[in-house]
Amino acid sequence: MEEKIIAFDVLLQKSKDLVADKNMQEFCLLREFEESFSSIANSVDINENFSNEIEDFIKSNEKDSALKPLNYVLFLIHYTIKRKNKIGNLKEYYNKYHDKFTEYKFTRFIELLTDYNTYTDDEHLEKLLKTVKILTTEKTNSEHNFSNHAGVLNFYAEIVCSYYELNLDKREETESKGYLNDASEKIDKAIKLSNSEKVYSKFYLNKGRLKILQGEYAEGEKFINDAIRALPNYANRQYTVRLYEHYLTKLETIRLYDLNTKKIKEVDSKKADNIKSLSVMTALLGFLLGAINIFTNVSSTTIMAYLMLAYMCLIVTLLGVLLVGIALLHSEFKLKSLLFPIALFLVGAAGFASTMIWLIKGC
């Protein structure tokens, strides 16, 4: 376990070592930079006095351009401490220093990270999702391109996971499948960009979450367990383990949701078939009820008998049509199931035709 930094002068020296002989404009866009200041932040034994010393140093040296890279690192370390430990208002803290460090392109990522930690509603998540997709796409026209930054690629995957875990019903939409597939490709890229021995555990976690959202539950569980095993030994490790295990619980929730959705679709499909059959039967009943009016104007007993016979043959014919329709709509349709309805239709049609011919000739 890394030794805790308990004095500001130690933190200051580590920060100076980090920026020494570096072109900050280029260095801050490397994953190595993010890993380095995050590692320092994780080692700081933060308290109120420590926070005040960091902010006092930045304020007292903000006009010294030579110290700007150092100030930037101190800001990022302090920001990371606040974000991971949920100290104070993160958005307020970011806004306080945003204008001082806009020249560094990495600040754009910090801005989006701040929004992600501040707003959790669907509208903001969807907006973030679209914005970060552009930033992580190769050959984009954006001046901020993070298509080869493992940390930002992972951030995009995490946003996609968070959004679709809140909107499970949207996953089957064409656009949603595109986002899920894109995030899967980018988290794979993030893992490849990292050294095999230094893959951030959260990369595996988000890969697992994506697998679960895509219905690959066993693969998702495997990657989440890989993420737990990849966690380093540090003071809050058990807390992080419990946090990761929460997604294993969520796996079962999503699996059950998907199973229920599938069954509901099957039931809805059968309901649709039944509604179609009912419509045909209703139309048939309406026709038959309407035809009864014919008999009210007939006085001849013989003609009445033949009309009744023709009417019965017509019912048999229409019943044959109805049974053919039901057989075709059935989910387990077989050709043999058409034989009886067709025979019924032919018998009814032949009887109706013969009766009507006799009536015409008789009259």
N, C-alpha and C positions, 0 to 999 in steps of 0.2 A: 504494500500500500504506500502511495507517494506521501512524503512528509508534508504536513500542512504549513502554509505560509501564514505566519502570524504577525509579521512586521511589514509596514509599508515600504521601507527601504529595500527589503528583499523582493517584494513585488515589483518595485521600480526597476531594480537591477535585471530581473528576469525579462521585463518588458523591453528594456534597452537592448538586451542580448538578442531579443527576437527581431527587432527592426534594424540592428546594426548591419551596415553595408548592403542594405536591401533597397531595390527600387519599389517603393510601396505601391505605386500604381499597378505594377505587374504582380508583385508578391501577394497583394490582398485578394487577387482573383484565383489563387491556388488553394486547393484543398488543404495543403500543408499549413497555410496561414491559419485557416479556421481551426484545424486540429490543435495548433500550437496555443492560440489564445484561449481556446476552450479548456485545454489541459491545465493551463495556469489558473483559470477561473475555478476549476474543480478543486484546486489545491488551496484556495484561499479560505482561511477561517474568518469569514466576514462578520463584522459587527458595525455598529453605527459610527464609531470613531474612524474605522477603516474606510467606510464609505465617504465620510467627510474629507478625509485626507486625499482620496482619489479625486473628488470633485474640486477641492481647493487647488490641487496641483494643475489640473486642466485649466481652471479659470485663471490662475496666476501666469500661465504660460501660453495662453491662447493667441497672443499676438506674435509669438516667436515662431516663425515659419519652419525653422530648423527642428523644433520640437513637435511639430504637427503630427508626424508619424507616431511618435511616442504617445502623444495625447490620444490619438485615434485608437491605439492598442489598449490604453487604459480605459477608454470609453467602452470598447467592445468587451473587455474583461468584466467591467462593472455591470454592463448591460446583461451579459450572460449569467452572472451571479444572480441578478435580480430576476431574470426570466426563469431560471431553473429552480430558484427557491421561492418564487412567487412573492417577491418583496416589493411593496409599493405599487404605484401605477406605472406600468411599463410604457404605455403609450405616451404618458406625460413626460417620462424620462427621455424617451427617444426624441420627442419633439423639442426638448430642451437643447439637444446637441445636433439635431439633423442638419441645420444650416451651416454648422461649422465643418462638416465632413462630407459635403455633397460631391466634392471633387473625386472621391474614391468610389469607384463603381460598385464595390461590395456593399456600400451603404444602401443601395437599392434593394438588395436581398434582405438587409436588416429591417428596412421599412416594411416589406411584405411579411417578414417573420413577426413583426410587431402587430400588424393587422390580424394575422392568424391567431395570435395569442390574446387579442383583444375582442375580436368579433367572432361569435360562434353560430350565428344564424345562417340559414340557407343562402340568402341573397349575397352576403359577403363571401361566403365560402365558394359559391359559384363564380363570383367575380374574380376571386383569387385564383381559382382553378384555371380559368381562361388566361389570366395574365401570366402566371408562372409557366403555363404550357408554352407560350410564345418565347419566354426567356430561356427555356431549356431545349428549344428546337434549333437544330443546326440550320445555318444559312438564313436565319431570321434577319429582318431589317432593323430590329431593335439594337440600340447602341449598347444595351446591357445583354450580353449573351453568356449564358452559363451552361451551354450544352455539354461541356466537358468537366463541369464541376460536380463531383460526386455528392457533396453536401446539398447542393441546390436541387439536383436530380432526385435525391431522397426526399427533400422537402416537398417537391411536386407530388411524389407518390403518396406522401402522408396526407396532403390536402385531398387528393382523389379518394383515398380510403375514408377520411373523415366525412366527406360529402356524401358518398354512396352508402356508408353505414347509417347515415341519417335518412337516406332516400332509397331504401332497398327496392322499392317498386319501380324506380327509374332505370334499373340496370339493364333491362331488356331493350331499351330504346337504342336505335342505331348510333346516335351521338354518344350515348353513355358507354356503349361497347367500345367505341373509338377511344374514349378517355381511359378506360380500364386497360385496354391493350397497349396504349401509348405509355401509360404509367408503368406497366409491367416491363416493357422494353427498356425504359429509362432506369428503373431500379436495378435491372440486370446489368446495365451499363455502369451504374454507380458501383456495383460490387466488383465488376471487372477493373474499373479504374483504381480501386483500392488495392493495396497490397494484401495478398491472401491471408497473411497473419495479422492484419490490422483493420479488417473489415469492421466497421462500426456496427454494433449489435442491432441498432435500430434499422439498418438496411435490411437485415433478415426479417425483422419484425414486420416492416411494411410490405415486404415481398409476401410474407405469410398472409397478411391481411388482404392483399390483392387476390391471392389464390382463393381465399375463402369467398370473397365477393364474386369471383368468377365460377363458383361452384366446385372448386377443387379442394374439398375439405381436408383430406388426408395430407395433401401437399402443404396446405396452409398450416396445419398443426405441426408438421415437421419443421417448417421454417421458423415458426414461433419458438419451438423448443430449441432450435439452433441459436436463436437470438438470446435466449435465457442462458445457454451454455457459454455464449460469447461475451457475456457481461464481465467486465473486469472486477477485481476484488477492491471495493471501496466502501466508505462508511455507509452510504445509503443503498447498497446493493440489494438488500432484502426488500426495500420499498419498491425498487425498479422491477424486481422479480414478480412481486405481487401485481404491479401495473401490467406487466407483460402477460401474466396468467389471466388477467381480466379479459384479454382478447381470446383466450381459449374458451372462456365461458361464453363470450359473444359469438364464437364459432357455432356453438350449439344453438344459440338463439337464431342465427342466420340460417342454419341448416333446417331448423323446425319451420321457420318462415317460408323457406323455399319449398319444403315438402307440402305445407298447407296451401301455398299458392298453386302448386301443380295440381293438387286435388280439387281445388276450387275451379281451376280451368277445365278439368275433366267434367266436373258437375255442370259447369256453365255450358259446355259443349253439348251435353246430353239434354240440358234444358232447352237449348236452341233447337235441337232436333224435335223435341216434344212440342215446342211452340209452332214449328213448321207443320207438323202433323195436325195439330189442333186447328191451324188456319185452314188447312185443306178440308178437314171435317166440318168446320163451321160453314165454309163455302158450299159444301155438299148439302148440308142440312138446309141452308137458305134456299138452294135450288129446289130441293124436294118439297119444301113447304110452299114455295111459290107455285109449283106444278099442281098442287091439290086443287087450285082454282079451276082447272080444266073440267073436273068432274061435276062442278055445280051447274054447268050449262048442257049436260047430256041427259036426254030423256029415255033413249032406247036402252033396254036392259042388255041386249047383245053387244051393242057398241061399248056400253059401260064395262062389260066383262072383258072385252078385248083391250080397252084402254087400261084397265087395271092390270092385265097381263103385261102390256107394253111398259107400264109404269114399274112393275116389279122387275122386269128384265133390265130397265134403265137403272134401277137401284143396284142390281147385281153388277152391271157394267161399271158404274161409278165406284162401287166397292172394290172392284178389281183394280181400278186406277189408284184408289187410295192405298191399297195394300202394296202395289208396285212402288208408290212414293215412299211409304214407310220402309220397305225393304232397301231401297236405294239410300235412304238417309241413315240407316243403321250403321254404327261404327264398325261392326264385324260383318260387313256385307259379303254374301256368297251368292253365286249365280243360281244355285239350286233353289234359293229362297224366292226366286221370281217365277218358278214354274206354276205354282198354284194361283197366284194373283193373275197371271197372264191367261191361264185357262178359264178362270172365273170371268175375266173381262171378255174373252171370246164367246163364251156361252151366253153371257148377258147381251152382248152386241148382236149375236146371231138371233136370239129370241126376240129382241126389240125390233130388229129389221124385219123379221118374218111377220110379226104381229102388225107392224105399220103397213106392210105391203097388203095384207089381207084387208085391213081397214080401208085403204085407199080403193082397192078393187071392189070391196063390198059396198062402199058408199056410191 
